[in-house]
């Protein structure tokens, strides 16, 4: 099994029958018969180092689609100059095994030069409030992060031509940005956002959790506790301020200073001041030891 070849066009077949393709034209050719037959194609974009959250997306795609494609690509354009591109965890052999076990048909695993050849100068960008707040705030990751995300996702949509694409709720802002890109640019793809998958103690699963030392791993669960407290208190007291205050208490008890802890409209990400009958996203980001972690909860309006 040749997992090491860096050359576009190389094909690898795993023991679990997921076919690995490195080249854009090779993938298009492989999907041609399914497309001509009118079979539904599902896409799960990933940066690899799979965990159960990724696998849940793969299973959802397998249950709904005739053909499942998983991309496996650490996208350099969504990393800032001081972020963890070089150290981002990678384990392609394990990823391919998990993909095959989840029923993936094709794994698209290109090298960087295949998607960003010499002279590459294009970008797809969603501007405005969706990309300039939370992680997109210029003082944080910045809107360039989402420009990198939308550019690579647009390329994947053009390469794969999926009927459905699957994303996780943990990256709620990313999902909102991609939904807006799809709407505004008329991509013929349905976006499915699947629930966040958590560890038994509530910590949201993330590839970056591997950076956590044991003591920091114990502290990190405070993020999910804070969000649960925010939801409970906001609904019980009909007050977002009370919910956010309860969340800050949970974080402070774990000696975590949030990079942000904000309540925003779950679709537009506009600021909100109260529970106004629309879903409210409460999002948090914090550096915990060696890991920058994000998490969120959506507070649904009470019936009646």
N, C-alpha and C positions, 0 to 999 in steps of 0.2 A: 504494500500500500504506500504510494508515494505522496506524502503529505508535505514535502519540503520544496517542491518545485515552484519557483517564483514566476514562471513564465505564463503570460496570458495564453489561453487555449489549452493548457493542460487539463486533463480530466481525471478525477479520482473517484473511485467507487468504494464506499464504506461497506463493512460487513453487514450493516443494517439497511443497506440498499438506498441510502440517500446519495444521489449523484452530485458530485462536486464539480462546479464549472468555474473557470477563472476568467473567461473572456466574455465580453458583451455580446458579440455576434454568435458565439457558441451557445449562450443561454437563449438568445432569441430563436435560434434554429431549433433548440431542444423543445421550446415551448410552442413552436409552430403548429405541430399536429393537434395539440390540445386546443389551441385557439381556433383553428379551422373547424374543429368538431364542435365548437361552441361550449366547451367545458369551462367551468368556473375556476379561476385562478386566484389563490389567496397568497398574500405576501406578508411576511413577518420580518421587518428590518431589525437587525441586531448589530451590536458591536462585539458580540462574542462574550466569552467567559460566562456561559449560560448558567442561570439558576432557575429555580422553580417558577419564578415569575415569567421568564421567557418561555419555559416549557408550557405554561398555561396558555400562552398565546398560540403556540404551535398546535396544541391540542384543539383549541377553538377553531383554528383554520382547518385542521384535518377533519373536524366534525362537520364543517359547513361547505368545504370546497372540494372540487374534484382533483385539483392539483395544488400542492403547497410548495411555495418557494420561500426559503429563508436566506436573507443576505447576512453575510459575516464579514464585516468591514469596519475597522476602527477609523472613523472619518476624521482626518486631520484638520479639516477646515472649521470644525466646531469647537476646537480647543484653542484657548488663548495662549499667549506666549509664556505665561507662568503656570500653566495647568499641566496635567499629568499625562500628556500624550505618550511620552517615551516609557513611562512606568505603568501605563494602563494595563491591567491584568489580561493575559492572553493564554489560551490553551486550546489550540485548534483541534487537536486529536480528540479531546474530551467533548468539545462542542459538536464535532461531527458524529460522535457516538450518540450523544443525547438527541441530536436532530433526527438521526435515523430511528432511534427508539420511539420518538414522538410521531413518526410517520411522514416526515418531510420527504418530498420527492426530489427537489433540487436545492442544493446549497450554492449560492452565488458568493464566491470568496475571491474577489479580485485583488490584485496588488494596487497600490496607490496610483501608479502610472496608467493603469487601465481606465480609471475614472477621471483622473486629472493629468492628461498628457501635457507635454511641453507646450507652452503657449496658451494653456487654459485660462480664459478671461471672463467667463460668464458667471452670473449669480442669479438666484431667485430669492427675493426678499419680501417678507410681509412687514410693512412699516406700521407705525402708529403705536397705540396703547398696548397691543398684544405683545410686542417685542421690546418695549422700553421700560417695563416694570419687572418686579420680582427678579428672576435670574437675568433678565435683559437690561436691567438698570445699568447705566454706564459705570457706576461705581462697583458693580458686581461682575458677572460674566460678560455683560454688555450685549447689545443687539447683534453684534457680529457672530455670537454663538448661534443664534437662531438663523442667521443668514446661512451659516454652514449647514445647519440641519435641513432647512428647506431646500437648499441647492442639492444636497445629496439625495434627499427623499424624492424631489422632482426627477432627478436622474433615474432613480430606481423605478419610479412609476413609468417613465418613458421606456426603460429597458425591459421591464417585466410585463407591463400592461395588465396589472391585476384588476380583478373585479372588486376585491375587498382587501384592505390592508389593516393590520392589527397592531395596536399600540397599548401601552399600559397606563393606567390612571396615575401611577406614581409620578410620571412625568406629565402632569396635568397641563402645564403651560405649553409644553411641546405639542401635546395633542391638540390644544386649542389653536395653536399657530398653524399646524398642518391642516386642520379642518378649514381654516380661513383660506389657506392657499388653494386647497381643492375647490372650495366654493368660488373663489374669485377668478381662478384660471380654468375653471370648467374641466378639471380632470375627471374622467369617467370612472371614478373609484369610490366605493363606500368605505368610510373610516369607522372601524369598530374600536372603541376604547374599553378595555377589559379591567376588572377590579384589581387593585393592588394586592399582591400576594405577600403575606407576612410570615415571619418566623413565629414560633409558638408563643413567644413573649410579646409579640406585637411589632417588632422592628421590621420595617419595610425591606424586602429583599432587594439587594443592589450588588452589582459587581464590585463596587468600591468598598463593600463591607469587609473585604479581605484585608484592607488597610488597618482595620481596628485591632489594637492590642486588647487583651482580655478586660482590663479595667475600663477602657474606653467603650468596648462592646457593651458592658454592663450599663454605662452611662447613656449610651445611644438610645436605649429603649425609651428614654424620657421624651423623645420626639413624638412617638406614637401616643404616649400617655398624655402629653400636652394637648395633642389634637383631640383625643377623646374627651378630655376635660373641657376644651373649648366648645365642642359640640354639646356636651351635656349641660353646661352652664348657660350657654347662649339660648338653648331651647327652654330650659327650666325657668330662666329669668327674663326671657324675651329681650335679650340684650347681647349684642355682639361685643360690646365693651367688657361685659362680665365674662364672656367666654374667652376673650383674648387675655384678660387679667388672670384667669385660672390657668391658662396655658403658660403664661410667664412664670407663675409660681412653680409649676412642674419643672420647667427648664432650669430655673434658678436652683431648685433643690438638687439638681444633678450637676450644678456648676457649668451649665451650658449657656453661653451668650449667643442668642440667635443672630444670624446675619440679617434675616428678616423674619417677621411673623405678622402676616397681614391677612385681612379679609377682603375678598374681591368678588365681583360677579363671576360666576363659574364659566360663563360663555364669553363675555367681553373683556374680563379682567379689569373693568372699571372699578374705582373705589366705591364701597358701600358703607353706609352708616348704621344700618339696622336690618333686621329680618323683614324684607319687603316683599315676600311672596315669591321670590325667585331663588333658585339654588345658589348658595354662597360657598365659594372656595376659601377655605382657610389653609394657607400654605406657609411652610416653615423651611428654612435652610440654616444649617449651622456647621461649623467646623468642629468635629469631635475627634480629638487626637489627630491621626493622619488622614482622616476621611472627611470630605465635605459631603454632607448628607442632606437630602431633600425629602419632604413628605407632605402630605396634604389630606384633608378630609373635605367632603362636600356636605354642607348642611342643607338638607332638603326642607322646603317650607312645610309647616304642619298642615295636615288636611283640615279643611273647613275654616 
